[in-house]
Amino acid sequence: MPPPDQLTDTDSVTLQKISDRCPEIAATVELTRQLAEMLVNLRGKDLRRDWDAVKAWLTLPYSSGPWKATSTGSR
């Protein structure tokens, strides 16, 4: 996914419509943008030090997301 300022108007509208209809996709889009921003701003700095955490975040099939939804009663 390109940075938001590089999306065409059509792609931007389409992504917004899809995100409006599916909270999971909206959350995925937002988290992807946040991760991309962190990686761009760090330019990879300190990734080796935190590689285990990065690898776990990208590969493990679970996160605190389901727990948060259950504990707050939101879904």
Phi and psi in degrees as GROMACS dihedral restraints (atoms count N, CA, C in turn):
[ dihedral_restraints ]
;  ai    aj    ak    al  type     phi  dphi    fc
    3     4     5     6     1   -73.3    20    10
    4     5     6     7     1   164.6    20    10
    6     7     8     9     1   -57.2    20    10
    7     8     9    10     1   150.9    20    10
    9    10    11    12     1   -53.0    20    10
   10    11    12    13     1   -36.4    20    10
   12    13    14    15     1   -75.2    20    10
   13    14    15    16     1    -6.5    20    10
   15    16    17    18     1  -106.7    20    10
   16    17    18    19     1     0.8    20    10
   18    19    20    21     1   -74.5    20    10
   19    20    21    22     1   143.5    20    10
   21    22    23    24     1   -69.4    20    10
   22    23    24    25     1   161.9    20    10
   24    25    26    27     1   -59.0    20    10
   25    26    27    28     1   -41.2    20    10
   27    28    29    30     1   -63.4    20    10
   28    29    30    31     1   -45.7    20    10
   30    31    32    33     1   -64.5    20    10
   31    32    33    34     1   -39.5    20    10
   33    34    35    36     1   -63.4    20    10
   34    35    36    37     1   -45.2    20    10
   36    37    38    39     1   -64.8    20    10
   37    38    39    40     1   -43.7    20    10
   39    40    41    42     1   -61.9    20    10
   40    41    42    43     1   -46.0    20    10
   42    43    44    45     1   -61.7    20    10
   43    44    45    46     1   -40.2    20    10
   45    46    47    48     1   -65.2    20    10
   46    47    48    49     1   -42.7    20    10
   48    49    50    51     1   -61.8    20    10
   49    50    51    52     1   -44.2    20    10
   51    52    53    54     1   -64.2    20    10
   52    53    54    55     1   -43.9    20    10
   54    55    56    57     1   -63.7    20    10
   55    56    57    58     1   -37.5    20    10
   57    58    59    60     1   -64.5    20    10
   58    59    60    61     1   -29.8    20    10
   60    61    62    63     1   -89.7    20    10
   61    62    63    64     1   -16.5    20    10
   63    64    65    66     1  -139.2    20    10
   64    65    66    67     1   104.1    20    10
   66    67    68    69     1   -58.4    20    10
   67    68    69    70     1   -32.1    20    10
   69    70    71    72     1   -66.4    20    10
   70    71    72    73     1   -40.5    20    10
   72    73    74    75     1   -68.5    20    10
   73    74    75    76     1   -40.8    20    10
   75    76    77    78     1   -58.7    20    10
   76    77    78    79     1   -43.4    20    10
   78    79    80    81     1   -65.9    20    10
   79    80    81    82     1   -40.4    20    10
   81    82    83    84     1   -63.1    20    10
   82    83    84    85     1   -43.4    20    10
   84    85    86    87     1   -60.4    20    10
   85    86    87    88     1   -47.0    20    10
   87    88    89    90     1   -64.4    20    10
   88    89    90    91     1   -45.2    20    10
   90    91    92    93     1   -65.2    20    10
   91    92    93    94     1   -37.5    20    10
   93    94    95    96     1   -63.5    20    10
   94    95    96    97     1   -42.3    20    10
   96    97    98    99     1   -64.8    20    10
   97    98    99   100     1   -41.0    20    10
   99   100   101   102     1   -64.0    20    10
  100   101   102   103     1   -44.3    20    10
  102   103   104   105     1   -62.8    20    10
  103   104   105   106     1   -44.7    20    10
  105   106   107   108     1   -60.3    20    10
  106   107   108   109     1   -42.3    20    10
  108   109   110   111     1   -63.1    20    10
  109   110   111   112     1   -42.6    20    10
  111   112   113   114     1   -62.3    20    10
  112   113   114   115     1   -45.1    20    10
  114   115   116   117     1   -67.1    20    10
  115   116   117   118     1   -38.1    20    10
  117   118   119   120     1   -68.2    20    10
  118   119   120   121     1   -44.9    20    10
  120   121   122   123     1   -68.3    20    10
  121   122   123   124     1   -34.4    20    10
  123   124   125   126     1   -80.7    20    10
  124   125   126   127     1   -22.9    20    10
  126   127   128   129     1    53.1    20    10
  127   128   129   130     1    36.5    20    10
  129   130   131   132     1    83.9    20    10
  130   131   132   133     1    -6.2    20    10
  132   133   134   135     1   -58.8    20    10
  133   134   135   136     1   134.0    20    10
  135   136   137   138     1    69.4    20    10
  136   137   138   139     1     4.7    20    10
  138   139   140   141     1   -64.8    20    10
  139   140   141   142     1   -35.8    20    10
  141   142   143   144     1   -62.7    20    10
  142   143   144   145     1   -39.7    20    10
  144   145   146   147     1   -64.0    20    10
  145   146   147   148     1   -37.7    20    10
  147   148   149   150     1  -102.9    20    10
  148   149   150   151     1    17.0    20    10
  150   151   152   153     1   -56.9    20    10
  151   152   153   154     1   -39.6    20    10
  153   154   155   156     1   -60.5    20    10
  154   155   156   157     1   -41.5    20    10
  156   157   158   159     1   -68.0    20    10
  157   158   159   160     1   -42.3    20    10
  159   160   161   162     1   -62.4    20    10
  160   161   162   163     1   -46.6    20    10
  162   163   164   165     1   -61.6    20    10
  163   164   165   166     1   -43.4    20    10
  165   166   167   168     1   -63.1    20    10
  166   167   168   169     1   -43.3    20    10
  168   169   170   171     1   -61.4    20    10
  169   170   171   172     1   -38.6    20    10
  171   172   173   174     1   -81.0    20    10
  172   173   174   175     1   -24.0    20    10
  174   175   176   177     1  -114.1    20    10
  175   176   177   178     1   -24.8    20    10
  177   178   179   180     1   -74.2    20    10
  178   179   180   181     1   141.7    20    10
  180   181   182   183     1   -81.0    20    10
  181   182   183   184     1     7.9    20    10
  183   184   185   186     1  -138.3    20    10
  184   185   186   187     1   161.3    20    10
  186   187   188   189     1  -153.6    20    10
  187   188   189   190     1  -173.5    20    10
  189   190   191   192     1   -80.6    20    10
  190   191   192   193     1    -5.8    20    10
  192   193   194   195     1   -54.7    20    10
  193   194   195   196     1   -54.0    20    10
  195   196   197   198     1   -61.6    20    10
  196   197   198   199     1   -36.6    20    10
  198   199   200   201     1   -64.6    20    10
  199   200   201   202     1   -43.4    20    10
  201   202   203   204     1   -61.9    20    10
  202   203   204   205     1   -43.3    20    10
  204   205   206   207     1   -63.3    20    10
  205   206   207   208     1   -39.9    20    10
  207   208   209   210     1   -70.5    20    10
  208   209   210   211     1   -42.7    20    10
  210   211   212   213     1   -72.8    20    10
  211   212   213   214     1   -24.9    20    10
  213   214   215   216     1   -98.6    20    10
  214   215   216   217     1    -6.8    20    10
  216   217   218   219     1    77.6    20    10
  217   218   219   220     1     6.9    20    10
  219   220   221   222     1   -94.3    20    10
  220   221   222   223     1   147.8    20    10
